């Protein structure tokens, strides 16, 4: 998550330092700078506007409370993402419910779930819409820890290292959760009949017979 290109990094840093000293105007500038990105993340993780707004408010409150101690060990955007993800996870665990969110891909090297192209016919668009709805159902069925890392990776395109810093777990755990989450999602889609398994090659078929 990076600041808009129209805002120089030096200006953002001045706001961060001023807000850390209690400057409310500087903090409001940071909110305006990041509120859309934060709300996009909370909406994906929480699944409905009411919970998303609550989580976003809790995240910015945590930022305000934590700014005096912020020393820049991690990028401000990474730190903000971490607080936002934590707020969402806390809310999900409190409410004990999983909301829907769809990502553009299931795996970096696997089938991509792009938005419909203008050349798509009604049938293709309907099939794609059905698949995306099935993915939302599948994501809704995942444990929050798996769902969070998948959304950060697939939707927000964070690196594994950034996800590790964001959710506060080691790199190996991030990779394990993403891998496990993808397998569970793929299994859900296969069982629902919305995702076809890869075809077996003729060579593999022969080897299977033998």
C-alpha positions as CSV (number, residue, x, y, z in Angstrom):
1,X,0.0,0.0,0.0
2,X,1.7,3.2,-1.2
3,X,0.6,6.8,-0.9
4,X,-0.9,8.4,-4.0
5,X,1.8,9.6,-6.4
6,X,0.5,13.2,-6.0
7,X,1.7,13.1,-2.4
8,X,5.5,13.3,-2.0
9,X,7.0,10.8,0.5
10,X,8.6,13.8,2.3
11,X,5.1,15.3,2.9
12,X,3.8,12.0,4.2
13,X,6.7,11.7,6.6
14,X,6.1,15.2,7.9
15,X,2.5,14.3,8.6
16,X,3.6,11.1,10.4
17,X,6.1,13.0,12.6
18,X,3.6,15.8,13.4
19,X,0.8,13.4,14.1
20,X,3.1,11.5,16.4
21,X,3.5,14.7,18.4
22,X,-0.3,15.0,18.7
23,X,-1.0,17.2,15.7
24,X,-4.6,16.3,14.8
25,X,-4.6,18.2,11.5
26,X,-1.6,16.1,10.4
27,X,-3.4,12.9,11.5
28,X,-6.5,13.9,9.5
29,X,-4.3,14.4,6.5
30,X,-3.0,10.8,6.9
31,X,-6.6,9.5,7.2
32,X,-7.6,11.3,4.0
33,X,-4.5,9.8,2.3
34,X,-5.2,6.2,3.3
35,X,-8.9,5.9,4.1
36,X,-9.9,4.5,0.7
37,X,-7.3,1.8,0.8
38,X,-8.0,1.0,4.5
39,X,-11.8,0.8,3.8
40,X,-11.1,-1.4,0.7
41,X,-9.2,-3.9,2.9
42,X,-11.8,-3.8,5.8
43,X,-14.6,-4.4,3.3
44,X,-12.8,-7.4,1.8
45,X,-12.1,-8.9,5.2
46,X,-15.3,-8.0,7.0
47,X,-17.7,-8.4,4.0
48,X,-20.3,-5.8,4.9
49,X,-20.1,-2.0,5.1
50,X,-21.2,-1.7,8.7
51,X,-18.4,-4.1,10.0
52,X,-15.9,-2.5,7.6
53,X,-16.5,1.0,8.9
54,X,-16.2,-0.3,12.5
55,X,-12.9,-2.0,11.7
56,X,-11.6,1.0,9.9
57,X,-12.4,3.2,12.8
58,X,-10.7,0.8,15.2
59,X,-7.7,0.7,12.9
60,X,-7.3,4.5,12.7
61,X,-7.8,4.7,16.5
62,X,-5.0,2.2,16.9
63,X,-2.8,4.3,14.6
64,X,-3.5,7.5,16.6
65,X,-2.7,5.7,19.9
66,X,0.4,4.0,18.4
67,X,2.0,7.0,16.5
68,X,3.9,8.4,19.4
69,X,5.8,5.1,19.7
70,X,6.1,4.6,15.9
71,X,9.8,4.6,14.9
72,X,9.6,3.6,11.3
73,X,11.0,0.1,11.7
74,X,8.4,-0.9,9.1
75,X,7.0,1.3,6.4
76,X,4.0,3.3,7.6
77,X,1.7,1.7,5.0
78,X,2.8,-1.8,6.2
79,X,2.3,-0.8,9.8
80,X,-1.2,0.6,8.9
81,X,-2.1,-2.6,7.1
82,X,-1.1,-4.6,10.1
83,X,-3.3,-2.6,12.5
84,X,-6.2,-2.8,9.9
85,X,-5.9,-6.5,9.5
86,X,-5.8,-7.0,13.3
87,X,-8.9,-4.9,13.7
88,X,-10.7,-7.0,11.2
89,X,-9.6,-10.2,12.7
90,X,-10.6,-9.1,16.1
91,X,-14.0,-8.1,14.8
92,X,-14.5,-11.4,13.0
93,X,-13.6,-13.4,16.0
94,X,-15.9,-11.4,18.2
95,X,-18.8,-11.8,15.9
96,X,-17.9,-15.4,15.0
97,X,-19.0,-15.0,11.4
98,X,-17.2,-15.0,8.0
99,X,-18.2,-12.5,5.3
100,X,-17.8,-12.7,1.5
101,X,-14.9,-11.4,-0.5
102,X,-13.5,-12.4,-3.9
103,X,-10.0,-12.3,-5.2
104,X,-8.8,-12.0,-8.7
105,X,-6.8,-15.3,-8.7
106,X,-6.5,-18.6,-7.0
107,X,-2.8,-19.0,-7.4
108,X,0.1,-17.0,-8.9
109,X,0.7,-19.6,-11.6
110,X,-2.8,-21.0,-11.9
111,X,-6.2,-20.0,-13.3
112,X,-6.8,-16.2,-13.2
113,X,-10.2,-14.8,-12.4
114,X,-10.3,-11.6,-14.4
115,X,-13.2,-9.3,-14.8
116,X,-15.3,-9.9,-17.9
117,X,-13.8,-8.4,-21.1
118,X,-16.0,-6.3,-23.4
119,X,-16.0,-9.1,-26.0
120,X,-17.6,-11.6,-23.6
121,X,-21.0,-12.8,-24.5
122,X,-24.0,-13.1,-22.1
123,X,-23.4,-16.8,-21.4
124,X,-19.6,-16.3,-20.6
125,X,-20.4,-13.3,-18.4
126,X,-23.0,-15.3,-16.5
127,X,-20.7,-18.3,-16.0
128,X,-17.9,-16.0,-14.8
129,X,-20.4,-14.3,-12.4
130,X,-21.4,-17.7,-11.1
131,X,-17.8,-18.7,-10.5
132,X,-17.0,-15.5,-8.6
133,X,-20.1,-16.0,-6.4
134,X,-18.8,-19.6,-5.7
135,X,-15.4,-18.2,-4.8
136,X,-17.1,-15.7,-2.4
137,X,-18.9,-18.7,-0.8
138,X,-15.6,-20.6,-0.6
139,X,-13.7,-17.7,1.0
140,X,-16.6,-17.3,3.5
141,X,-16.0,-20.9,4.6
142,X,-12.3,-20.4,5.3
143,X,-11.0,-19.7,8.8
144,X,-10.2,-16.0,9.2
145,X,-6.4,-16.5,9.4
146,X,-6.4,-18.3,6.0
147,X,-8.9,-15.8,4.5
148,X,-6.9,-12.8,5.6
149,X,-3.6,-13.9,4.0
150,X,-5.3,-14.9,0.8
151,X,-7.0,-11.5,0.4
152,X,-3.7,-9.7,1.2
153,X,-1.9,-11.8,-1.4
154,X,-4.5,-12.1,-4.2
155,X,-6.5,-8.9,-3.9
156,X,-4.0,-6.4,-2.5
157,X,-0.9,-8.1,-4.2
158,X,1.3,-7.8,-1.1
159,X,4.5,-9.8,-1.1
160,X,4.9,-12.7,1.3
161,X,7.3,-10.6,3.3
162,X,4.8,-7.7,3.5
163,X,2.1,-10.2,4.6
164,X,4.4,-11.6,7.3
165,X,4.9,-8.1,8.7
166,X,1.2,-7.2,8.3
167,X,-0.3,-10.2,10.2
168,X,2.6,-10.6,12.6
169,X,3.6,-14.2,11.8
170,X,6.8,-15.7,10.4
171,X,7.3,-16.1,6.6
172,X,6.9,-19.9,6.8
173,X,3.5,-19.6,8.5
174,X,2.3,-17.1,5.8
175,X,3.3,-19.5,3.0
176,X,1.7,-22.4,4.8
177,X,-1.6,-20.5,5.4
178,X,-1.7,-19.3,1.8
179,X,-1.0,-22.8,0.5
180,X,-3.6,-24.4,2.8
181,X,-6.2,-21.7,2.1
182,X,-5.8,-22.2,-1.7
183,X,-6.2,-25.9,-1.3
184,X,-9.3,-25.6,0.9
185,X,-10.8,-23.0,-1.6
186,X,-10.0,-25.2,-4.6
187,X,-11.6,-28.2,-2.8
188,X,-14.7,-26.2,-2.1
189,X,-15.0,-25.2,-5.7
190,X,-14.4,-28.7,-7.0
191,X,-17.1,-30.1,-4.6
192,X,-19.5,-27.4,-5.7
193,X,-18.9,-28.2,-9.4
194,X,-17.5,-24.8,-10.2
195,X,-13.9,-25.6,-10.8
196,X,-12.7,-28.4,-13.0
197,X,-9.6,-30.4,-12.0
198,X,-6.6,-30.5,-14.4
199,X,-6.9,-33.1,-17.2
200,X,-4.9,-36.2,-16.8
201,X,-2.3,-36.6,-19.6
202,X,-2.3,-39.6,-21.8
203,X,1.1,-40.6,-20.4
204,X,-0.2,-40.4,-16.9
205,X,-3.3,-42.5,-17.9
206,X,-1.1,-45.2,-19.3
207,X,1.1,-45.2,-16.3
208,X,-2.0,-45.5,-14.1
209,X,-3.2,-48.5,-16.1
210,X,0.1,-50.2,-15.8
